[in-house]
Amino acid sequence: MNFASIVSLILMPEIAHADTAQATAVTKTILGPIMTYILQPAYMLLVALAVVVFIWGTAQFILSGEDSEKRSEAQQHILWGVIGLFIMFAVFGIVRFVGSTLGVDVPLF
């Protein structure tokens, strides 16, 4: 065992008995409005944008017919729409995880 692991084992009871009630109240008053009034609308806007890009690419793909150049451009729009949705759902999961860790209720978007 190295020195850092021994010190962390000795200090573990002090860390576990930290005043979490005050820290939770502070995080709720600061992070709650930020999540509600800034992150939630931005998240909804970006998800809507990714859905629009995906639908636009799908419509272009269907309407392009046999033109391979237009079909490849449409495939790129579909791909970027799916990537955008994946990123936004991953961000949502991370925000929910951090919020639950800090004791902030993160509403479902």
Secondary structure as UniProt FT lines:
FT   HELIX           3..16
FT   HELIX           20..34
FT   HELIX           35..39
FT   HELIX           40..63
FT   TURN            64..66
FT   HELIX           68..102
//
